Amino acid sequence: MAKMPKWVTPYRQKRLVEVFEAIGDRCLLGHPLCPNPSHYITKDSKSNVKVMRLHEQIWENLIRLWIRDDRYQRQAEWEAERKAIHNLGERRYRKGTFSTVAREVFYGKQPLFYLEGIGISGLSLKPIAKVRLASSNLTLFVELDLKRASKNSRRKALRYHKLAGLIHDKVRLAVEDYLNR
């Protein structure tokens, strides 16, 4: 038995028979039993000349559409299977990943400022910190009063460009004061 094409289904075979019964054996212009041979000649998409009847041309168009539909169906099934395979079962958020409370907690944990450098001011010859405010390009120069800090913490802050506890609090207070103005 010959192997049938993938597009062949009982419904589609029935549909081809219905087309032939409705149209009959006509030329491409629709004349029944046309004596003009030029009415049976057509060109396909590759400019090849073919001799065919009207029902054969309709069959080719139907088969082409069915093959395309089958390809789209297989592609949709593959996409659904791929999504099912890779689905982690996580909840999907339509309006964003944060609820109102989670957003407040997240933004509450974000730093107010980023330290860009610690150095000595050329004007006052006192230690300063160059600080960039979060979510802006604004830079502040905060004068650090290091007299209250221990000598070791002052040296570490200047050497490693890190803000020790007291110094960090001083910069935070200066930034909050600027933002509240």
N, C-alpha and C positions, 0 to 999 in steps of 0.2 A: 504494500500500500504506500502511496506517495505521501511524503511529509507535507502537511498543510502549513501555510503561512501563519504567523502569530495573530494576524488581524482577523482570521476566519473564526467566526462564531455562528451558531445556528441563527441567531437573530439577524446578523449581517448578511448571511446567505439568503435568508428570506427577503430581506430588503432589496438585494440585487435582483431577485426574481420579480418582486413587485415593480421595480423600475422598468424591467424589460416588458412586463405585461402592460404597463401603463403607456409606454412609448412605442413599443413594437420595433420592427426592423425599418428604421428610417435613416435618411442621410443626415449629415451634420446640420443642414438647414431645416430639417423637420419634414421633408417631403417623403411620403410613403412610396417605396419602390422607385426611386429617382433614377432616370436614365443617364443623367449627367455625371460622369466619373469624377469631375473636379469637386463635386459636393461631398466626396468621401475622403478628401485629402486634407490633412492638417499638419501643423508643426508643433513639436513638443517644446519644453523649456530649453532643450539643448540644440534647438533648430534642426532636429531630425525630422524628415518627412515621414508621416505615417498615413496609412489607409485605415479608416475606421468608420463605424457607424455612430449615431448619436448616443445610443445606450452604452456603447463601449467607452465613449468619452465621459459620460456621467459616472460610469462605474470607476474609471481611473480617478476622477476627482473625489468620489466617495471613499475609495480605498486610501488615497493619499491623506484625506482628513482622518480616517480611522487610525492609520498608522501614527499620525501626529498626536491624536488623542491618547493612544496607547502609550506613546513615549512620555507624554505629560503625566499620565497616570502612574507609570513606573517611577518617574522622577519624584512625584509627590509622595508615593509610598516609601521611596528610599529616604527622602527628607524626614518623613514622620518616623521611620525606623531609626535613623541617625539621631534625631532628637530624643527618642525614647532610650537609646543606648547611652547617650551622654547626659541624660537628665539626672541631676543630683537631688531632686526632690526638694529643692529650696523654694521658699516662697518668693513670688515675683511681685515687685512693687511697680505700680503703674505711674504714680506721681513722684517717685523718687525713692531713695533707699532709706530715708530717715522719717521717723514719725516726729511729731512736734517735740516730744520730750527728749527723744534720742538726739535730735538736732541741737537742742539747747545744751545737753550734756557734752556733745562733741565740740561745739564751739566754745563751751566753757573751759574745756581742757586745752584749747589752743593758746599758744603764748601771745602775750600782748606785744612783744618786741623780739627782735633778733639782734644779737650782739655782732657788730661788724669789726670792732677793734677797741683796744684799750691803749692809751698812750698818755703823753704829757702835753698839756696845752702850751702852745707857743706864746700865748698872751699872758696867762697867769702863772705859768710854770707849775701847775697843779695837775694831778692825774684826772683824766677824763675818759669817758666811754662813748664811743660812737655807736648809736643804736638806731636801727631801722624799725619803724612801726609796722606791725603785721598788716597785711592787705593794703599797703600803700607804699609809695616811694619816698615818703617823708623821713628825713634823717634828723635825729636829735643828738646834740652833744651834751652829755650829762656830766657835771663836775662831781667827782667822787671825793668825799671827805674820808680819807683813809686814816685819820688820826685815831679813831676809835677802834679800828681793826688792829689785830696783832701784826707784828712786823713780819711774821712768817706768812700769814694770809695775804698781806699786801704784796709780798714778793711773789708768791705763787700766782696771784691774780695777774700781775704784770708779766711774769715770765711765760705762763701757759695760756694767756689770753682767756682765762676763765673767771667768772664772777663767783667769788666765795659768798657765803650766806649773807653777811651784812651788806656787802657791796651789791649783791643781787636785789636785796630789799630796797636799797637806796635808788637803784635804777628803776625798779618797778614803781616806787612811789612817785618818782619824777615823771614817768610815762603816764601814770594814772592822773596825776595833776594836770599834765598837758591835755589829756583827752577830756577831762571834766571842764575845761575852760570853755 
